[in-house]
Amino acid sequence: MDAFFASVELLRYPQLKGLPVVIGGGRRTVDDLLLQSPDGSGPREPRFIPVADFPLLKDYVGRGVITTATYAARQFGVGSAMGMMKAARLCPQAIVLPVDFDEVRRFSRLFKSTITEIAPVMQDRGVDEVYIDFTDVPGGQREGGRVLARLIQKSIFDRTGLTCSIGVAPNRLLAKMASEFNKPNGISIVYESDLQATIWPLNVRKINGIGPKAGEKLAALGVHTIGELAAQDPQWLMGHFGKSTGAWMHRVAWGRDDSPVVTESEPVSMSRETTFERDLHAVRDKAELGRIFTDLCQRVAQDLQRKGYVGKTIGIKLRYDDFKTATRDHTLPAPTDDAATIRHTAGLCLKRVPLDRRLRLLGVRVGALVRLSDHLASAGEPPCAGPGTARHPDPHTVPLF
C-alpha cells in the first residue's frame, strides 16, 4: 500500500492532499482539539478542519519516530523510522498527525479481503503488504501478470479509496524489489531475463534481508551493487558472512528464491515496546517505569488472549541513553497468557541487567508460542496461570520497578 498510514488519514482529512504530512509520535492534546468544535462544545467533522488549524512538525517536542510520510514530505528527505525532531529540521512546515491504529487495521482487513476475492493465495506480510500467487488465477499470466495487477489495484481503490503499488515477478524476492520501482500507484513487471539490466545495478540494500550492518560490511569489502555481489565467489562470501548467510547472499544476487507464498503462518513471538519522551532512571523514575512496564505486560497478554496463543519464554529489552541494548529472557515450565505471570517473570529478567544508566526504551516479549487450543489438547496440561488455575501473586511484588 502507498504511504498507508498517511493515506488512511488523508481519507479523513482530504484537505491535506498534496501537502507534506507525517504520521507518528504519541497522541497529544493538540490532536484531540482537532476533533472539537471551535467553541469546545463537542466534536466536529474532521473534513471541515481548516489546514491552518493542524499542528506542524516544527512545533513537535519529543522523541517519537515517523511511521510514514506522504510523498510530498518525502521530497524533503523525510522517511519512515526517522526521528520526529530530525524530520522537523528537514521539513518544519509538515503537518503532523498521530497514528489511528483502529482505523489502519480496519482498512488493512478491507484491502486484504478485496485481494483474496480475486486471488485467494495470499500471504500476509504485515498491516500494509502482502504476497500474492498469480500462478493458478484465471488470467493471471496475461501480459506477464499486468492485467490481474491492474484489476487488483482498481478493486482496492474502488473499495477503499487507497492506492497500492504492485511488483510482479517469477518469485517473492524479485516481486518485493519490483513493488518499489514505480511508486505510488504503479505496476512493475520483472522477468528472469531482466535480472542483469534491472536488478544488478541496484544497491545490495534493496535485497529484502540485507540490513544496514550487512550493507556496511559489504561496502567495506568493495561490494555495493547486487551485480557486484553476484560476481563474488560463494566461498569468499561464506568466509566473510558464514556458510548459511554467504550462500544465501550469492543465491539471491542471482535472483533465485524458491520460497512459496504461504497463506497461513504461526507467529513465533509477540511483543510490545515503547520509547520514552525523556530518558528515565530506574531509581528516580521508578514509579513511572513501573506503570509503563506493567502496561506493556498487560498489552502483550491481551494480544495473546485476543489471538489465542500462550508462550513459555518471557523476555525484556532495554535501550540505554548511550543507545546500547540489553535483552534477557526466562523460560517457564508451562506456557501462559496471564498478565501477572508475564509481569512477574519479566521483572525477574530485569534483575539480570544493569540499571545504572538512564533508559530510553523498554520492551516486553513472549516467545515460544503455541495455540492455546493445541496446548490444551496435547498433554492435558492447562496453561500456566490460565483460566481455572492459580495465578501468580501481585506482579508489583517484583522488586525492580
Residue pairs with C-beta under 8 A, 6 or more apart in sequence:
1 7
1 111
1 128
1 129
1 162
1 163
1 164
2 71
2 162
2 163
2 164
2 165
2 183
2 184
2 185
3 68
3 69
3 70
3 71
3 184
4 68
4 104
4 107
4 108
4 127
4 128
4 162
5 23
5 67
5 68
5 99
5 104
5 128
6 21
6 22
6 23
6 68
6 69
6 70
7 70
7 162
7 163
8 100
8 103
8 104
8 107
8 162
9 16
9 21
9 23
9 97
9 100
10 16
10 17
10 21
10 70
11 161
11 162
12 46
12 47
12 103
13 46
13 47
13 49
13 54
13 97
14 47
15 47
15 49
15 50
15 51
16 51
16 54
16 70
16 95
18 72
19 51
19 70
19 72
19 94
19 95
20 69
20 70
20 72
20 73
20 75
20 76
20 78
20 91
20 93
20 94
20 95
21 69
21 70
21 72
21 73
21 94
21 95
21 96
21 97
22 57
22 66
22 68
22 69
22 70
22 73
22 78
22 84
22 87
22 91
22 94
22 95
22 96
22 97
23 66
23 67
23 68
23 69
23 96
23 97
23 98
23 99
24 64
24 65
24 66
24 67
24 68
24 84
24 96
24 98
24 99
25 60
25 62
25 64
25 65
25 84
25 96
25 98
26 62
26 64
26 98
26 277
27 98
28 55
28 98
30 55
31 55
31 97
31 98
34 46
34 49
34 53
34 54
35 43
35 44
35 46
36 42
36 43
36 44
37 43
37 44
38 44
51 95
54 95
54 96
54 97
55 95
55 96
55 97
56 92
56 93
56 94
56 95
56 96
57 84
57 87
57 88
57 91
57 92
57 93
57 94
57 95
57 96
58 88
58 92
58 93
60 84
60 85
60 88
60 96
61 85
62 84
62 85
62 277
63 83
63 84
63 85
63 275
63 276
63 277
63 278
63 360
64 83
64 84
64 275
64 277
65 81
65 82
65 83
65 84
65 275
66 78
66 79
66 80
66 81
66 82
66 83
66 84
66 87
67 80
67 99
68 80
69 78
69 79
69 80
69 87
69 94
71 183
71 184
73 87
73 91
73 94
76 90
76 91
76 94
77 90
77 91
78 87
78 90
78 91
78 94
84 96
87 94
88 94
104 127
105 127
107 160
107 162
108 127
108 128
110 159
110 160
111 156
111 159
111 160
111 162
111 164
112 122
112 124
112 130
114 152
114 155
114 156
114 159
114 160
115 122
115 130
115 132
115 152
115 155
115 156
116 122
117 155
118 137
118 148
118 151
118 152
118 155
119 132
119 133
119 134
119 137
119 140
119 148
119 152
120 263
121 132
121 133
121 135
121 136
121 137
121 261
121 263
122 130
122 131
122 132
122 133
122 261
122 263
123 130
123 131
123 132
123 261
123 262
123 263
123 265
124 130
124 265
125 131
131 172
131 175
131 176
131 261
132 152
132 261
133 260
133 261
134 140
134 141
134 145
134 148
134 168
137 148
139 147
139 148
140 148
142 148
143 189
144 168
144 189
144 191
145 168
145 189
146 168
146 187
146 189
149 166
149 168
149 187
150 187
152 164
152 166
153 163
153 164
153 166
153 185
153 187
156 162
156 163
156 164
157 163
163 184
163 185
164 185
165 179
165 180
165 182
165 183
165 184
165 185
165 186
165 187
165 188
166 179
166 186
166 187
166 188
167 174
167 175
167 176
167 177
167 178
167 179
167 180
167 181
167 187
167 188
167 190
168 175
168 178
168 187
168 188
168 189
168 190
169 175
169 177
169 178
169 189
169 190
169 191
170 190
170 191
170 192
170 255
171 255
171 256
171 257
171 258
171 259
172 257
172 259
172 261
173 207
173 208
173 252
173 255
173 256
173 257
173 259
174 190
174 195
174 199
174 255
174 257
175 190
176 208
177 190
177 199
177 202
177 206
177 207
177 208
178 188
178 189
178 190
179 188
180 206
181 188
182 188
190 198
190 199
192 255
195 254
195 255
196 227
199 226
199 227
199 255
200 225
200 226
200 227
200 230
201 225
201 226
201 227
202 225
202 226
203 215
203 224
203 225
203 226
204 210
204 214
204 215
204 218
204 223
204 224
204 225
204 226
204 228
204 229
204 253
205 211
205 212
205 215
206 226
207 226
207 252
207 253
209 248
209 252
210 218
210 249
214 241
214 245
217 240
217 241
218 224
218 229
221 240
222 228
223 229
223 232
226 253
227 253
229 237
229 249
229 250
229 253
230 250
230 253
230 254
232 250
232 253
234 246
234 247
234 250
235 246
236 246
237 245
237 246
237 247
237 249
237 250
238 246
238 247
239 246
240 246
241 249
251 257
266 369
266 371
267 307
267 309
267 369
268 367
268 368
268 369
269 311
269 313
269 365
269 366
269 367
269 368
269 369
270 300
270 303
270 304
270 307
270 309
270 311
270 365
270 366
270 369
271 300
271 317
271 363
271 364
271 365
271 366
272 296
272 299
272 300
272 303
272 363
272 364
273 296
273 317
273 361
273 362
273 363
273 364
274 292
274 296
274 361
274 362
274 363
275 319
275 360
275 361
276 292
276 359
276 360
276 361
276 362
279 321
279 358
279 359
279 360
280 288
280 289
280 358
280 359
280 360
281 358
281 359
282 289
282 355
282 356
282 359
282 400
282 401
283 355
286 401
287 401
289 359
289 362
289 401
290 396
290 401
292 362
293 343
293 346
293 347
293 362
293 364
293 401
294 343
294 395
294 396
296 362
296 363
296 364
297 339
297 342
297 343
297 346
297 364
297 395
298 339
298 343
300 339
300 342
300 364
300 365
300 366
301 337
301 338
301 339
301 342
302 339
304 310
304 311
304 337
304 366
304 369
305 337
308 371
308 372
308 373
309 337
309 369
309 370
309 371
309 372
310 335
310 336
310 337
310 369
310 370
310 371
310 372
310 375
310 383
310 384
310 386
311 335
311 336
311 337
311 366
311 367
311 368
311 369
311 370
312 331
312 332
312 333
312 334
312 335
312 336
312 367
312 368
313 329
313 330
313 331
313 332
313 365
313 366
313 367
313 368
314 329
314 330
314 331
314 332
314 342
314 345
314 346
314 349
314 364
314 365
314 366
314 367
315 327
315 328
315 329
315 330
315 346
315 349
315 364
315 365
315 366
315 367
316 327
316 328
316 329
316 346
316 349
316 350
316 353
316 362
316 363
316 364
316 365
317 325
317 326
317 327
317 361
317 362
317 363
317 364
317 365
318 325
318 326
318 327
318 353
318 359
318 361
318 362
318 363
319 325
319 326
319 359
319 360
319 361
319 362
320 326
320 357
320 358
320 359
320 360
321 357
321 358
321 359
321 360
322 357
323 360
325 361
326 353
326 354
328 349
328 350
328 352
328 353
329 349
329 365
329 367
330 345
330 348
330 349
331 368
332 341
332 345
332 384
333 384
334 381
334 382
334 383
334 384
335 368
335 369
335 370
335 375
335 383
335 384
336 342
336 366
336 383
336 384
336 385
336 386
337 372
337 383
337 386
338 383
338 384
338 385
338 386
338 391
338 392
339 395
340 385
340 391
340 392
340 393
340 394
340 395
341 384
341 385
341 391
341 392
342 364
342 366
343 395
343 398
344 392
344 393
344 395
344 397
344 398
346 364
347 395
347 398
347 399
347 400
348 398
350 398
350 400
350 401
351 399
351 400
355 400
372 383
372 386
375 381
375 383
376 382
376 383
382 388
382 389
383 389
385 391
385 392
